[in-house]
Amino acid sequence: MIWDSSTGQVIHKLRCPAGFSPGKQYDVGWSPQGDRLAAAGADGTVMVWNVATGDQIHALKGHTSVVRSVYWSPDGRRLVSGSEDRTVRIWDSQAGRELLVLPDTPTAYPAVAWSPSGRMIGVAGGSLMIFDATIGYEVAPQLAPAGTNH
């Protein structure tokens, strides 16, 4: 549901497909423009809704396990998602199609984020990996937490 924070009133109840039931989303993210909302689901789907109408825009399918994180690119044209299937996927948020699958991540619980320029993606979970968002190659060696032997 989307609430008006000043009144506490429900603005929209977002409709979810079967398998994407309430209580089984692991992350949500507002588009930079504030007009769309993305949610990571237990069924491996990333859902995208129009916030003004509450209508579903896309059901992005490609992951084979729980999606743990979603993050919008700074321009709102792409989404990145991280899944327990150990993949990170980049999506065209306007066309609703997969653009790129990044190499296997070192964790089944990847957290993902775009750089402010939109050129790189950070993937964290035990270590930090930095990828070029256009070609999908790692651009920095894995950065391990202090005190580890990585």
PATI-301201 format. One record per atom (N, C-alpha, C, O): residue number from 1; chain; atom name; x, y, z. Coordinates in Angstrom, 3 decimals. Atoms other than C-alpha are relative to their C-alpha. Layout:
N
SITE   n chain atom     east    north       up
SITE NUM     A   CA        X        Y        Z
...
//
This chain:
150
SITE   n chain atom     east    north       up
SITE   1     A    N    0.832   -1.179    0.000
SITE   1     A   CA    0.000    0.000    0.000
SITE   1     A    C    0.880    1.249    0.000
SITE   1     A    O    2.016    1.236    0.475
SITE   2     A    N   -0.676   -1.294   -0.024
SITE   2     A   CA    1.003    3.602   -0.516
SITE   2     A    C   -0.867    0.939    0.831
SITE   2     A    O   -2.058    1.105    0.569
SITE   3     A    N    0.706   -0.899   -0.899
SITE   3     A   CA    0.056    6.053    2.225
SITE   3     A    C    0.453    1.436   -0.205
SITE   3     A    O    1.588    1.693   -0.606
SITE   4     A    N   -0.340   -1.417   -0.070
SITE   4     A   CA   -0.041    9.822    2.369
SITE   4     A    C    0.577    0.208    1.398
SITE   4     A    O   -0.134    0.041    2.389
SITE   5     A    N   -0.655   -0.088   -1.308
SITE   5     A   CA    2.461   10.475    5.165
SITE   5     A    C   -0.539    1.140    0.856
SITE   5     A    O   -0.409    1.099    2.080
SITE   6     A    N    0.521   -1.115   -0.799
SITE   6     A   CA    0.803   13.741    6.210
SITE   6     A    C   -1.375   -0.298    0.588
SITE   6     A    O   -1.724    0.235    1.642
SITE   7     A    N    1.347    0.294   -0.491
SITE   7     A   CA   -2.714   12.293    6.613
SITE   7     A    C   -0.154   -1.420    0.526
SITE   7     A    O   -1.089   -1.709    1.272
SITE   8     A    N    0.113    1.397   -0.386
SITE   8     A   CA   -2.065    8.587    7.139
SITE   8     A    C   -1.024   -0.772   -0.823
SITE   8     A    O   -1.316   -1.930   -0.526
SITE   9     A    N    1.003    0.630    0.860
SITE   9     A   CA   -4.631    7.817    4.434
SITE   9     A    C    0.675   -0.851   -1.079
SITE   9     A    O    1.732   -0.500   -1.603
SITE  10     A    N   -0.485    0.849    1.089
SITE  10     A   CA   -4.112    4.992    1.952
SITE  10     A    C   -0.329    0.677   -1.322
SITE  10     A    O   -1.477    1.038   -1.581
SITE  11     A    N    0.187   -0.597    1.324
SITE  11     A   CA   -3.594    6.433   -1.532
SITE  11     A    C   -0.304   -1.091   -1.019
SITE  11     A    O   -1.217   -0.954   -1.834
SITE  12     A    N    0.185    1.115    0.937
SITE  12     A   CA   -3.307    3.134   -3.437
SITE  12     A    C    0.313   -1.317    0.684
SITE  12     A    O    1.192   -1.402    1.541
SITE  13     A    N   -0.344    1.378   -0.326
SITE  13     A   CA   -3.384   -0.576   -2.824
SITE  13     A    C    0.523   -0.594   -1.296
SITE  13     A    O   -0.214   -0.734   -2.272
SITE  14     A    N   -0.617    0.517    1.216
SITE  14     A   CA   -0.970   -2.031   -5.334
SITE  14     A    C   -0.402   -1.453   -0.211
SITE  14     A    O   -0.337   -2.271    0.707
SITE  15     A    N    0.417    1.348    0.339
SITE  15     A   CA   -2.200   -5.135   -7.097
SITE  15     A    C    1.226   -0.851   -0.319
SITE  15     A    O    2.107   -0.438   -1.073
SITE  16     A    N   -1.131    0.908    0.158
SITE  16     A   CA    0.197   -8.087   -6.986
SITE  16     A    C   -0.465   -1.295   -0.652
SITE  16     A    O   -1.551   -1.785   -0.341
SITE  17     A    N    0.350    1.299    0.580
SITE  17     A   CA    0.191  -11.246   -9.125
SITE  17     A    C    0.169   -1.121    1.028
SITE  17     A    O    0.802   -0.926    2.065
SITE  18     A    N   -0.142    1.169   -0.878
SITE  18     A   CA   -0.058  -14.691   -7.506
SITE  18     A    C    1.484   -0.283    0.219
SITE  18     A    O    2.285   -0.146   -0.706
SITE  19     A    N   -1.392    0.290   -0.330
SITE  19     A   CA    3.184  -15.657   -5.742
SITE  19     A    C    0.746    1.218    0.497
SITE  19     A    O    1.799    1.096    1.122
SITE  20     A    N   -0.606   -1.256   -0.436
SITE  20     A   CA    4.001  -12.018   -5.082
SITE  20     A    C   -0.907    0.586    1.075
SITE  20     A    O   -1.350    1.731    0.984
SITE  21     A    N    1.001   -0.347   -1.001
SITE  21     A   CA    1.831  -11.897   -1.989
SITE  21     A    C    0.553    0.940    1.058
SITE  21     A    O    1.767    1.020    1.246
SITE  22     A    N   -0.442   -0.907   -1.062
SITE  22     A   CA    1.929   -9.326    0.834
SITE  22     A    C    0.859   -0.735    1.030
SITE  22     A    O    0.590   -1.884    1.381
SITE  23     A    N   -0.884    0.571   -1.003
SITE  23     A   CA    4.699   -9.949    3.337
SITE  23     A    C    1.165   -0.772   -0.600
SITE  23     A    O    2.010   -1.276    0.140
SITE  24     A    N   -1.080    0.758    0.621
SITE  24     A   CA    7.009  -11.585    0.789
SITE  24     A    C    0.875    0.877   -0.901
SITE  24     A    O    1.535    0.369   -1.808
SITE  25     A    N   -0.892   -0.889    0.717
SITE  25     A   CA    8.784   -8.540   -0.589
SITE  25     A    C    1.183    0.299    0.905
SITE  25     A    O    1.028    0.444    2.118
SITE  26     A    N   -1.203   -0.184   -0.797
SITE  26     A   CA   12.338   -7.968    0.526
SITE  26     A    C    0.619    1.380   -0.122
SITE  26     A    O    1.449    1.766    0.701
SITE  27     A    N   -0.538   -1.343    0.154
SITE  27     A   CA   13.096   -4.499   -0.772
SITE  27     A    C   -0.945    0.770   -0.913
SITE  27     A    O   -1.590    0.186   -1.785
SITE  28     A    N    0.765   -0.874    0.882
SITE  28     A   CA   11.306   -1.557   -2.365
SITE  28     A    C    0.830    1.230   -0.295
SITE  28     A    O    1.703    1.606    0.488
SITE  29     A    N   -0.726   -1.210    0.351
SITE  29     A   CA   12.588    1.510   -4.143
SITE  29     A    C   -0.838    0.919   -0.859
SITE  29     A    O   -1.487    0.483   -1.810
SITE  30     A    N    0.670   -1.023    0.789
SITE  30     A   CA   11.101    4.741   -5.446
SITE  30     A    C    0.901    0.409   -1.150
SITE  30     A    O    2.116    0.507   -0.978
SITE  31     A    N   -0.780   -0.539    1.109
SITE  31     A   CA   12.209    5.929   -8.870
SITE  31     A    C    0.447    1.407    0.377
SITE  31     A    O   -0.206    2.056    1.195
SITE  32     A    N   -0.483   -1.343   -0.349
SITE  32     A   CA   14.235    9.165   -8.718
SITE  32     A    C   -1.044    1.090   -0.248
SITE  32     A    O   -1.054    2.104    0.449
SITE  33     A    N    1.034   -0.983    0.304
SITE  33     A   CA   11.285   11.039  -10.250
SITE  33     A    C   -1.210   -0.141    0.928
SITE  33     A    O   -2.080    0.729    0.951
SITE  34     A    N    1.095    0.214   -0.929
SITE  34     A   CA    8.925    9.585   -7.627
SITE  34     A    C   -1.286   -0.485   -0.642
SITE  34     A    O   -2.328   -0.510    0.013
SITE  35     A    N    1.219    0.408    0.695
SITE  35     A   CA    6.470    8.307  -10.235
SITE  35     A    C   -0.202   -1.514   -0.065
SITE  35     A    O   -1.275   -1.986   -0.441
SITE  36     A    N    0.094    1.464    0.048
SITE  36     A   CA    7.216    4.565   -9.978
SITE  36     A    C    0.597   -0.600    1.267
SITE  36     A    O    1.445   -0.005    1.931
SITE  37     A    N   -0.476    0.740   -1.159
SITE  37     A   CA    7.814    2.031   -7.249
SITE  37     A    C    0.365   -1.399   -0.466
SITE  37     A    O   -0.394   -2.026   -1.207
SITE  38     A    N   -0.426    1.365    0.324
SITE  38     A   CA    9.758   -1.226   -7.612
SITE  38     A    C    0.083   -0.796    1.289
SITE  38     A    O    0.441   -0.262    2.338
SITE  39     A    N   -0.089    0.874   -1.163
SITE  39     A   CA    9.594   -4.186   -5.244
SITE  39     A    C    0.630   -1.324   -0.401
SITE  39     A    O    0.360   -1.856   -1.478
SITE  40     A    N   -0.665    1.284    0.192
SITE  40     A   CA   11.738   -7.320   -4.949
SITE  40     A    C   -0.854   -1.086    0.624
SITE  40     A    O   -1.269   -0.954    1.775
SITE  41     A    N    0.909    1.018   -0.500
SITE  41     A   CA    9.704  -10.491   -4.554
SITE  41     A    C    0.611   -1.360    0.248
SITE  41     A    O    1.657   -1.707   -0.300
SITE  42     A    N   -0.441    1.348   -0.361
SITE  42     A   CA   10.074  -13.964   -3.100
SITE  42     A    C   -0.092   -0.968   -1.175
SITE  42     A    O    0.567   -2.008   -1.174
SITE  43     A    N    0.171    0.896    1.149
SITE  43     A   CA    9.004  -15.498   -6.418
SITE  43     A    C    1.033    0.252   -1.096
SITE  43     A    O    0.954   -0.364   -2.159
SITE  44     A    N   -1.028   -0.303    0.991
SITE  44     A   CA   12.030  -14.057   -8.274
SITE  44     A    C   -0.371    1.129   -0.940
SITE  44     A    O    0.371    1.422   -1.877
SITE  45     A    N    0.482   -1.073    0.864
SITE  45     A   CA   10.039  -11.216   -9.844
SITE  45     A    C    0.307    1.356    0.609
SITE  45     A    O    0.289    1.518    1.829
SITE  46     A    N   -0.082   -1.400   -0.404
SITE  46     A   CA   10.709   -7.488   -9.687
SITE  46     A    C   -1.237    0.677   -0.586
SITE  46     A    O   -1.426    0.710   -1.801
SITE  47     A    N    1.229   -0.666    0.435
SITE  47     A   CA    7.414   -5.611   -9.830
SITE  47     A    C    0.235    1.504   -0.064
SITE  47     A    O    0.961    2.065    0.757
SITE  48     A    N   -0.078   -1.453    0.142
SITE  48     A   CA    7.097   -1.998  -11.034
SITE  48     A    C   -1.430    0.530   -0.153
SITE  48     A    O   -2.205    0.038   -0.973
SITE  49     A    N    1.330   -0.598    0.041
SITE  49     A   CA    4.006    0.148  -10.415
SITE  49     A    C    0.075    1.486   -0.291
SITE  49     A    O    1.076    2.141    0.001
SITE  50     A    N    0.212   -1.426    0.155
SITE  50     A   CA    2.795    3.586  -11.444
SITE  50     A    C   -0.569    0.484    1.331
SITE  50     A    O   -1.624    0.011    1.755
SITE  51     A    N    0.417   -0.447   -1.320
SITE  51     A   CA    2.479    5.439   -8.137
SITE  51     A    C   -1.283    0.826   -0.061
SITE  51     A    O   -2.115    0.729    0.842
SITE  52     A    N    1.188   -0.864    0.101
SITE  52     A   CA   -0.167    7.931   -9.336
SITE  52     A    C   -1.284   -0.805   -0.166
SITE  52     A    O   -2.325   -0.436    0.377
SITE  53     A    N    1.212    0.779    0.280
SITE  53     A   CA   -2.590    5.247  -10.533
SITE  53     A    C   -0.086   -1.292    0.807
SITE  53     A    O   -1.174   -1.836    0.997
SITE  54     A    N   -0.035    1.290   -0.681
SITE  54     A   CA   -1.493    2.174   -8.570
SITE  54     A    C    0.044   -1.177   -0.951
SITE  54     A    O    0.012   -2.329   -0.516
SITE  55     A    N   -0.018    1.069    1.007
SITE  55     A   CA   -1.358    0.203  -11.833
SITE  55     A    C    1.378   -0.636   -0.131
SITE  55     A    O    2.403    0.036   -0.017
SITE  56     A    N   -1.249    0.713    0.273
SITE  56     A   CA    1.271   -2.457  -12.479
SITE  56     A    C    0.494    0.404   -1.378
SITE  56     A    O   -0.269    0.418   -2.344
SITE  57     A    N   -0.617   -0.341    1.277
SITE  57     A   CA    3.674   -1.380  -15.220
SITE  57     A    C    0.729   -1.210   -0.557
SITE  57     A    O    0.562   -1.560   -1.725
SITE  58     A    N   -0.795    1.144    0.441
SITE  58     A   CA    6.019   -4.382  -15.369
SITE  58     A    C    0.093   -1.060    1.089
SITE  58     A    O    0.062   -0.756    2.281
SITE  59     A    N   -0.400    1.122   -0.848
SITE  59     A   CA    6.624   -7.800  -13.865
SITE  59     A    C    1.281   -0.524   -0.651
SITE  59     A    O    1.224   -1.238   -1.652
SITE  60     A    N   -1.293    0.341    0.583
SITE  60     A   CA   10.348   -8.313  -14.532
SITE  60     A    C    0.417   -1.383    0.484
SITE  60     A    O    0.652   -1.595    1.673
SITE  61     A    N   -0.302    1.392   -0.338
SITE  61     A   CA   11.155  -12.018  -14.643
SITE  61     A    C    1.331   -0.409   -0.608
SITE  61     A    O    1.633   -0.077   -1.754
SITE  62     A    N   -1.313    0.456    0.442
SITE  62     A   CA   14.585  -13.603  -14.917
SITE  62     A    C    0.740   -0.700    1.127
SITE  62     A    O    1.464   -1.670    0.902
SITE  63     A    N   -0.606    0.654   -1.159
SITE  63     A   CA   15.743  -14.454  -11.416
SITE  63     A    C   -0.687   -1.331    0.260
SITE  63     A    O   -1.873   -1.496   -0.028
SITE  64     A    N    0.552    1.324   -0.294
SITE  64     A   CA   15.256  -18.054  -10.318
SITE  64     A    C   -0.196   -0.236    1.491
SITE  64     A    O   -0.547   -1.339    1.909
SITE  65     A    N    0.183    0.111   -1.443
SITE  65     A   CA   15.104  -17.362   -6.581
SITE  65     A    C   -0.403    1.365    0.543
SITE  65     A    O   -0.605    2.308   -0.222
SITE  66     A    N    0.431   -1.220   -0.680
SITE  66     A   CA   14.154  -14.675   -4.053
SITE  66     A    C    0.860    1.193   -0.426
SITE  66     A    O    2.088    1.107   -0.447
SITE  67     A    N   -0.702   -1.248    0.285
SITE  67     A   CA   15.061  -11.130   -5.102
SITE  67     A    C    0.116    0.752    1.318
SITE  67     A    O   -0.886    1.011    1.985
SITE  68     A    N   -0.258   -0.628   -1.297
SITE  68     A   CA   16.661   -9.404   -2.117
SITE  68     A    C    0.153    1.514   -0.067
SITE  68     A    O   -0.056    2.199    0.934
SITE  69     A    N   -0.231   -1.446    0.061
SITE  69     A   CA   17.410   -5.907   -3.422
SITE  69     A    C   -0.313    0.548   -1.389
SITE  69     A    O   -0.107   -0.115   -2.405
SITE  70     A    N    0.254   -0.735    1.241
SITE  70     A   CA   16.337   -3.388   -6.060
SITE  70     A    C    0.492    1.437    0.186
SITE  70     A    O    0.462    1.977    1.291
SITE  71     A    N   -0.504   -1.367   -0.076
SITE  71     A   CA   17.781    0.019   -6.885
SITE  71     A    C   -0.156    0.644   -1.375
SITE  71     A    O    0.179    0.035   -2.391
SITE  72     A    N    0.194   -0.743    1.250
SITE  72     A   CA   16.931    2.617   -9.542
SITE  72     A    C    1.285    0.708   -0.410
SITE  72     A    O    2.053    1.152    0.444
SITE  73     A    N   -1.104   -0.821    0.500
SITE  73     A   CA   19.555    4.252  -11.757
SITE  73     A    C   -0.353    1.463    0.266
SITE  73     A    O   -1.529    1.795    0.412
SITE  74     A    N    0.273   -1.408   -0.297
SITE  74     A   CA   19.930    8.000  -11.130
SITE  74     A    C   -0.971    0.665   -0.978
SITE  74     A    O   -1.699    1.578   -0.590
SITE  75     A    N    0.918   -0.593    0.973
SITE  75     A   CA   18.019    8.813  -14.345
SITE  75     A    C   -1.354   -0.715   -0.039
SITE  75     A    O   -2.252   -0.282   -0.762
SITE  76     A    N    1.263    0.720   -0.050
SITE  76     A   CA   15.239    6.293  -13.569
SITE  76     A    C   -0.292   -0.878   -1.199
SITE  76     A    O   -1.383   -1.438   -1.300
SITE  77     A    N    0.234    0.784    1.214
SITE  77     A   CA   15.669    4.500  -16.895
SITE  77     A    C    0.339   -1.477    0.173
SITE  77     A    O   -0.074   -2.313   -0.630
SITE  78     A    N   -0.390    1.390   -0.239
SITE  78     A   CA   17.158    1.314  -15.422
SITE  78     A    C   -0.190   -0.357    1.469
SITE  78     A    O   -0.234    0.504    2.349
SITE  79     A    N    0.066    0.562   -1.347
SITE  79     A   CA   16.793   -0.899  -12.383
SITE  79     A    C    1.081   -1.059    0.099
SITE  79     A    O    1.439   -1.684   -0.900
SITE  80     A    N   -0.902    1.122   -0.244
SITE  80     A   CA   19.290   -3.282  -10.851
SITE  80     A    C   -0.613   -0.810    1.135
SITE  80     A    O   -1.169   -0.253    2.082
SITE  81     A    N    0.557    0.880   -1.034
SITE  81     A   CA   18.227   -6.301   -8.790
SITE  81     A    C    1.018   -1.075    0.352
SITE  81     A    O    1.752   -1.560   -0.508
SITE  82     A    N   -0.884    1.054   -0.488
SITE  82     A   CA   20.161   -8.793   -6.673
SITE  82     A    C   -0.827   -1.110    0.608
SITE  82     A    O   -1.792   -0.851    1.327
SITE  83     A    N    0.820    1.142   -0.400
SITE  83     A   CA   18.894  -12.300   -5.954
SITE  83     A    C    0.797   -1.077    0.712
SITE  83     A    O    2.022   -1.150    0.610
SITE  84     A    N   -0.596    1.180   -0.626
SITE  84     A   CA   19.548  -15.397   -3.886
SITE  84     A    C    0.506   -0.992   -1.043
SITE  84     A    O    1.237   -1.917   -0.691
SITE  85     A    N   -0.537    0.876    1.046
SITE  85     A   CA   20.226  -17.104   -7.248
SITE  85     A    C    1.438    0.394   -0.369
SITE  85     A    O    2.030   -0.166   -1.292
SITE  86     A    N   -1.371   -0.502    0.160
SITE  86     A   CA   23.584  -15.228   -7.032
SITE  86     A    C    0.214    0.757   -1.308
SITE  86     A    O    1.337    0.848   -1.804
SITE  87     A    N   -0.148   -0.856    1.173
SITE  87     A   CA   22.858  -13.069  -10.072
SITE  87     A    C   -0.457    1.406    0.336
SITE  87     A    O   -1.283    1.627    1.222
SITE  88     A    N    0.412   -1.392   -0.043
SITE  88     A   CA   22.552   -9.336  -10.428
SITE  88     A    C   -0.429    0.324   -1.420
SITE  88     A    O    0.311    0.084   -2.374
SITE  89     A    N    0.559   -0.271    1.326
SITE  89     A   CA   20.362   -8.193  -13.306
SITE  89     A    C   -0.294    1.486   -0.148
SITE  89     A    O   -0.748    2.149    0.785
SITE  90     A    N    0.307   -1.385    0.336
SITE  90     A   CA   20.033   -4.820  -14.989
SITE  90     A    C   -1.177   -0.030   -0.968
SITE  90     A    O   -1.182   -0.792   -1.935
SITE  91     A    N    1.244   -0.028    0.752
SITE  91     A   CA   16.607   -3.978  -16.433
SITE  91     A    C   -0.221    1.370   -0.631
SITE  91     A    O    0.145    2.396   -0.056
SITE  92     A    N    0.512   -1.228    0.603
SITE  92     A   CA   15.274   -1.373  -18.848
SITE  92     A    C   -1.351    0.237    0.661
SITE  92     A    O   -2.295   -0.512    0.409
SITE  93     A    N    1.224   -0.203   -0.781
SITE  93     A   CA   12.588    0.080  -16.577
SITE  93     A    C   -1.141    0.575   -0.828
SITE  93     A    O   -2.294    0.554   -0.396
SITE  94     A    N    1.051   -0.541    0.855
SITE  94     A   CA   10.710    1.712  -19.452
SITE  94     A    C   -0.578   -1.085   -0.908
SITE  94     A    O   -1.794   -1.178   -1.072
SITE  95     A    N    0.451    1.059    0.902
SITE  95     A   CA   10.552   -1.248  -21.849
SITE  95     A    C   -0.353   -1.287    0.746
SITE  95     A    O   -1.059   -2.143    0.213
SITE  96     A    N    0.295    1.193   -0.784
SITE  96     A   CA   10.396   -3.862  -19.086
SITE  96     A    C    0.746   -1.228   -0.474
SITE  96     A    O    0.200   -2.332   -0.481
SITE  97     A    N   -0.788    1.144    0.470
SITE  97     A   CA   13.179   -6.042  -20.426
SITE  97     A    C    1.374   -0.017    0.662
SITE  97     A    O    1.899    1.004    1.106
SITE  98     A    N   -1.326    0.180   -0.583
SITE  98     A   CA   16.434   -7.448  -19.137
SITE  98     A    C    1.049    0.515   -0.974
SITE  98     A    O    0.994    0.233   -2.171
SITE  99     A    N   -1.089   -0.523    0.812
SITE  99     A   CA   19.528   -5.653  -20.397
SITE  99     A    C    1.283   -0.790    0.173
SITE  99     A    O    2.029   -0.990   -0.786
SITE 100     A    N   -1.299    0.578   -0.310
SITE 100     A   CA   22.373   -7.475  -18.682
SITE 100     A    C   -0.084   -0.853    1.260
SITE 100     A    O   -0.820   -0.526    2.191
SITE 101     A    N   -0.153    0.809   -1.212
SITE 101     A   CA   23.200  -10.232  -16.185
SITE 101     A    C    1.464    0.066    0.391
SITE 101     A    O    2.338   -0.284   -0.401
SITE 102     A    N   -1.379   -0.094   -0.476
SITE 102     A   CA   26.312   -9.625  -14.103
SITE 102     A    C    0.477   -1.375    0.445
SITE 102     A    O   -0.340   -2.227    0.793
SITE 103     A    N   -0.548    1.294   -0.419
SITE 103     A   CA   28.647  -12.525  -13.246
SITE 103     A    C   -0.454   -0.371    1.410
SITE 103     A    O   -0.893    0.479    2.185
SITE 104     A    N    0.404    0.498   -1.319
SITE 104     A   CA   27.906  -14.687  -10.207
SITE 104     A    C    0.606    0.835    1.107
SITE 104     A    O    1.784    1.190    1.064
SITE 105     A    N   -0.455   -0.767   -1.148
SITE 105     A   CA   28.151  -12.777   -6.965
SITE 105     A    C    0.491   -0.946    1.082
SITE 105     A    O    0.113   -2.118    1.095
SITE 106     A    N   -0.547    0.866   -1.044
SITE 106     A   CA   30.024  -14.101   -3.931
SITE 106     A    C   -0.982   -0.288    1.132
SITE 106     A    O   -0.636   -0.984    2.087
SITE 107     A    N    0.966    0.193   -1.075
SITE 107     A   CA   26.872  -14.062   -1.820
SITE 107     A    C   -1.387   -0.264   -0.555
SITE 107     A    O   -1.710    0.159   -1.665
SITE 108     A    N    1.390    0.236    0.384
SITE 108     A   CA   23.287  -15.250   -2.000
SITE 108     A    C   -0.895    1.143    0.463
SITE 108     A    O   -2.100    1.117    0.211
SITE 109     A    N    0.782   -1.138   -0.485
SITE 109     A   CA   22.171  -11.971   -0.383
SITE 109     A    C    0.621    1.313   -0.477
SITE 109     A    O    1.005    2.144    0.347
SITE 110     A    N   -0.671   -1.205    0.478
SITE 110     A   CA   23.568   -9.255   -2.639
SITE 110     A    C   -0.830    1.263    0.194
SITE 110     A    O   -2.021    1.302   -0.117
SITE 111     A    N    0.581   -1.342   -0.047
SITE 111     A   CA   22.808   -5.632   -1.883
SITE 111     A    C    0.568    0.738   -1.203
SITE 111     A    O    1.753    0.601   -1.508
SITE 112     A    N   -0.434   -0.663    1.225
SITE 112     A   CA   22.986   -3.454   -4.993
SITE 112     A    C   -0.251    1.499    0.078
SITE 112     A    O   -1.174    1.944    0.760
SITE 113     A    N    0.185   -1.447    0.062
SITE 113     A   CA   23.379    0.278   -5.681
SITE 113     A    C    0.687    0.550   -1.236
SITE 113     A    O    1.712    0.028   -1.673
SITE 114     A    N   -0.608   -0.713    1.128
SITE 114     A   CA   24.102    2.601   -8.607
SITE 114     A    C    0.932    1.084    0.524
SITE 114     A    O    0.719    1.633    1.605
SITE 115     A    N   -0.825   -1.171   -0.296
SITE 115     A   CA   26.886    5.155   -8.562
SITE 115     A    C   -0.815    1.239   -0.391
SITE 115     A    O   -1.737    1.137   -1.200
SITE 116     A    N    0.738   -1.224    0.351
SITE 116     A   CA   25.661    8.782   -8.743
SITE 116     A    C    0.043    0.325   -1.493
SITE 116     A    O   -0.881    0.955   -2.009
SITE 117     A    N   -0.095   -0.264    1.433
SITE 117     A   CA   26.855    8.954  -12.373
SITE 117     A    C   -0.844   -0.970   -0.826
SITE 117     A    O   -1.141   -0.697   -1.989
SITE 118     A    N    0.747    1.019    0.735
SITE 118     A   CA   24.877    5.837  -13.339
SITE 118     A    C    0.885   -0.899   -0.840
SITE 118     A    O    0.378   -1.743   -1.579
SITE 119     A    N   -0.929    0.782    0.811
SITE 119     A   CA   28.009    4.317  -14.894
SITE 119     A    C    0.442   -1.294    0.666
SITE 119     A    O    0.896   -2.216   -0.011
SITE 120     A    N   -0.472    1.180   -0.713
SITE 120     A   CA   28.793    1.765  -12.174
SITE 120     A    C   -1.065   -0.507    0.968
SITE 120     A    O   -1.961    0.224    1.389
SITE 121     A    N    0.884    0.635   -0.969
SITE 121     A   CA   26.980   -0.658   -9.904
SITE 121     A    C    0.863   -0.644    1.069
SITE 121     A    O    1.835   -1.335    0.765
SITE 122     A    N   -0.660    0.665   -1.111
SITE 122     A   CA   28.143   -1.736   -6.478
SITE 122     A    C   -0.832   -1.185    0.441
SITE 122     A    O   -2.055   -1.097    0.547
SITE 123     A    N    0.661    1.209   -0.489
SITE 123     A   CA   27.331   -5.249   -5.291
SITE 123     A    C    0.713   -0.398    1.280
SITE 123     A    O    1.914   -0.667    1.273
SITE 124     A    N   -0.603    0.298   -1.301
SITE 124     A   CA   27.900   -5.982   -1.604
SITE 124     A    C   -0.623   -1.243    0.608
SITE 124     A    O   -1.784   -1.573    0.365
SITE 125     A    N    0.435    1.183   -0.731
SITE 125     A   CA   27.649   -9.079    0.528
SITE 125     A    C    1.213   -0.824    0.353
SITE 125     A    O    1.537   -1.776   -0.356
SITE 126     A    N   -1.243    0.668   -0.377
SITE 126     A   CA   30.777  -10.233    2.325
SITE 126     A    C    1.206    0.697   -0.605
SITE 126     A    O    2.257    0.785    0.029
SITE 127     A    N   -1.017   -0.816    0.664
SITE 127     A   CA   32.856   -8.235   -0.139
SITE 127     A    C   -0.741    0.989   -0.882
SITE 127     A    O   -1.956    0.882   -1.054
SITE 128     A    N    0.602   -1.004    0.864
SITE 128     A   CA   32.230   -5.288   -2.439
SITE 128     A    C    0.589   -0.138   -1.393
SITE 128     A    O    1.808   -0.152   -1.565
SITE 129     A    N   -0.425    0.083    1.396
SITE 129     A   CA   32.374   -5.610   -6.214
SITE 129     A    C   -0.565    1.209   -0.733
SITE 129     A    O   -1.695    1.621   -0.469
SITE 130     A    N    0.437   -1.141    0.792
SITE 130     A   CA   32.138   -2.693   -8.647
SITE 130     A    C   -0.013   -0.438   -1.467
SITE 130     A    O    0.982   -0.946   -1.985
SITE 131     A    N    0.168    0.399    1.394
SITE 131     A   CA   30.807   -3.322  -12.170
SITE 131     A    C   -0.305    1.199   -0.876
SITE 131     A    O   -0.951    2.151   -0.438
SITE 132     A    N    0.405   -0.960    1.012
SITE 132     A   CA   30.563   -1.211  -15.300
SITE 132     A    C   -1.444   -0.333   -0.359
SITE 132     A    O   -1.729   -1.468   -0.740
SITE 133     A    N    1.428    0.247    0.189
SITE 133     A   CA   26.786   -0.845  -15.739
SITE 133     A    C   -0.398   -0.165   -1.458
SITE 133     A    O   -1.517   -0.598   -1.735
SITE 134     A    N    0.357    0.138    1.413
SITE 134     A   CA   26.907   -0.817  -19.548
SITE 134     A    C    0.492   -1.299   -0.602
SITE 134     A    O   -0.153   -1.849   -1.494
SITE 135     A    N   -0.531    1.236    0.588
SITE 135     A   CA   29.081   -3.859  -20.258
SITE 135     A    C    0.016   -1.165    0.983
SITE 135     A    O    0.194   -2.312    0.575
SITE 136     A    N    0.117    1.059   -0.994
SITE 136     A   CA   28.795   -5.803  -16.992
SITE 136     A    C    1.297   -0.581    0.506
SITE 136     A    O    1.276   -1.594    1.204
SITE 137     A    N   -1.274    0.520   -0.486
SITE 137     A   CA   32.491   -6.305  -16.324
SITE 137     A    C    0.383    0.656    1.310
SITE 137     A    O    0.100    1.830    1.549
SITE 138     A    N   -0.477   -0.534   -1.268
SITE 138     A   CA   34.008   -5.909  -12.896
SITE 138     A    C    1.128    0.980   -0.276
SITE 138     A    O    2.070    0.665   -1.004
SITE 139     A    N   -1.001   -1.036    0.246
SITE 139     A   CA   36.039   -2.695  -12.830
SITE 139     A    C    0.929    0.218    1.182
SITE 139     A    O    1.928    0.928    1.064
SITE 140     A    N   -0.870   -0.108   -1.172
SITE 140     A   CA   37.521   -2.970   -9.342
SITE 140     A    C    0.090   -1.378    0.629
SITE 140     A    O   -0.899   -2.109    0.669
SITE 141     A    N   -0.102    1.293   -0.686
SITE 141     A   CA   38.887   -6.001   -7.536
SITE 141     A    C   -0.922   -0.029    1.210
SITE 141     A    O   -1.311    1.012    1.741
SITE 142     A    N    0.863    0.135   -1.177
SITE 142     A   CA   36.767   -7.358   -4.731
SITE 142     A    C    0.642    0.691    1.182
SITE 142     A    O    1.817    0.481    1.485
SITE 143     A    N   -0.475   -0.731   -1.172
SITE 143     A   CA   37.111   -5.126   -1.728
SITE 143     A    C   -0.543   -0.701    1.231
SITE 143     A    O   -1.746   -0.677    1.495
SITE 144     A    N    0.414    0.778   -1.181
SITE 144     A   CA   37.040   -7.222    1.424
SITE 144     A    C   -0.053    0.892    1.223
SITE 144     A    O    0.669    1.886    1.298
SITE 145     A    N    0.052   -0.764   -1.251
SITE 145     A   CA   36.081   -5.912    4.867
SITE 145     A    C    1.344   -0.042    0.712
SITE 145     A    O    2.110   -0.991    0.548
SITE 146     A    N   -1.250   -0.056   -0.760
SITE 146     A   CA   38.958   -4.877    7.124
SITE 146     A    C    0.132   -1.217    0.900
SITE 146     A    O   -0.850   -1.657    1.497
SITE 147     A    N   -0.265    1.118   -0.869
SITE 147     A   CA   40.557   -7.758    8.994
SITE 147     A    C   -0.222   -1.359   -0.632
SITE 147     A    O   -0.095   -2.379    0.045
SITE 148     A    N    0.166    1.287    0.677
SITE 148     A   CA   39.836  -10.443    6.379
SITE 148     A    C    1.202   -0.266   -0.878
SITE 148     A    O    1.990    0.638   -1.155
SITE 149     A    N   -1.141    0.379    0.828
SITE 149     A   CA   42.319  -12.307    4.241
SITE 149     A    C   -0.350   -0.077   -1.483
SITE 149     A    O    0.242   -0.871   -2.214
SITE 150     A    N    0.399    0.057    1.412
SITE 150     A   CA   40.610  -11.623    0.886
SITE 150     A    C    0.963    0.774   -0.844
SITE 150     A    O    0.798    0.844   -2.062
//
